[in-house]
């Protein structure tokens, strides 16, 4: 959000609205993927609806990849921006997979058996 504001845009957080992206500054739609370490050579998980939105409006659908969020060795947090033909080419060369990402709720985490 701060990066967008620094660029003169005032994005709206739409994560809880069911849209296939996280931030909106019309016509820009921004999906954010965050990584604790470098995202270099890592798969970028996109849902079917996110791929469909990117294909429907490739010039306005942006994928922001934020990496090095938890790195303690001095590596800087970096935001890489993908959209347009670059993002479409990445999508086209990928193979769709069905992946389940169940939410590990706090109560489930607290109550789960632990190995000690």
C-alpha positions in Angstrom: 0.0 0.0 0.0 2.8 2.4 0.9 4.6 1.7 -2.4 1.4 2.4 -4.3 0.8 5.6 -2.4 4.4 6.7 -3.0 3.7 6.2 -6.8 0.8 8.7 -6.5 -2.0 6.1 -6.4 -4.5 5.5 -3.6 -5.3 1.7 -3.7 -8.2 0.1 -1.9 -7.7 -3.1 0.0 -10.3 -5.6 -1.5 -8.9 -8.8 0.0 -12.2 -9.6 1.8 -14.5 -8.9 -1.1 -14.1 -12.1 -3.1 -12.4 -10.4 -6.0 -9.5 -12.2 -7.7 -6.9 -9.7 -6.5 -5.9 -7.9 -3.2 -5.7 -4.2 -4.1 -7.5 -2.0 -6.5 -6.8 1.3 -8.0 -9.1 1.4 -11.0 -8.3 0.2 -13.6 -5.3 -1.4 -11.9 -6.0 -4.8 -10.2 -3.1 -6.0 -8.0 -2.6 -9.5 -6.6 0.2 -9.7 -4.0 2.2 -12.9 -3.3 4.6 -12.7 -0.4 7.7 -14.9 0.3 9.7 -15.2 3.5 12.9 -15.7 1.4 13.8 -15.0 -2.2 11.0 -15.8 -4.7 13.6 -16.4 -7.4 12.9 -19.7 -9.2 9.9 -20.3 -6.9 6.4 -21.2 -8.2 3.9 -18.4 -7.9 0.5 -19.9 -6.8 -2.4 -18.4 -8.8 -6.0 -19.4 -8.5 -8.0 -20.2 -11.6 -10.0 -17.0 -11.1 -6.8 -15.0 -10.8 -5.5 -16.5 -14.1 -8.8 -15.7 -15.8 -8.7 -12.1 -14.6 -5.1 -11.7 -15.8 -6.0 -13.1 -19.2 -9.1 -11.0 -19.5 -7.3 -7.7 -18.8 -3.5 -8.3 -19.0 -2.5 -4.6 -19.1 -4.4 -3.8 -15.9 -3.8 -7.1 -13.9 -0.6 -6.8 -11.9 1.1 -9.5 -9.8 3.3 -8.0 -7.1 5.9 -10.5 -5.8 7.2 -9.5 -2.4 10.3 -11.4 -1.3 12.8 -11.7 1.6 10.2 -10.8 4.3 11.9 -13.0 6.9 15.5 -13.0 5.8 17.8 -11.9 8.6 21.1 -11.9 6.5 20.7 -8.4 5.3 18.8 -9.1 2.1 16.4 -6.3 1.3 12.7 -6.8 0.9 11.9 -6.4 -2.7 8.7 -5.9 -4.7 8.8 -7.2 -8.3 6.0 -6.2 -10.6 4.7 -8.5 -13.3 1.9 -7.8 -15.8 1.0 -7.7 -19.4 2.8 -9.9 -21.8 5.4 -11.0 -19.2 2.7 -12.3 -16.9 0.8 -13.9 -19.7 3.9 -15.7 -20.9 4.5 -17.1 -17.4 0.9 -18.3 -17.1 1.0 -19.9 -20.6 4.1 -22.0 -19.8 2.7 -23.2 -16.5 0.7 -26.4 -16.0 -2.6 -26.0 -14.1 -2.7 -28.1 -10.9 -5.4 -28.5 -8.3 -4.1 -27.4 -4.9 -6.0 -27.2 -1.6 -4.8 -24.4 0.8 -6.9 -25.0 3.9 -6.6 -22.3 6.5 -4.9 -23.4 9.7 -7.0 -21.5 12.2 -5.5 -20.3 15.4 -7.6 -22.6 17.6 -6.6 -25.6 15.4 -3.0 -24.6 15.6 -3.2 -24.2 19.4 -5.0 -27.6 19.8 -3.0 -29.7 17.4 -0.8 -32.5 18.7 2.9 -31.6 18.8 6.0 -33.7 18.6 8.5 -32.8 21.3 
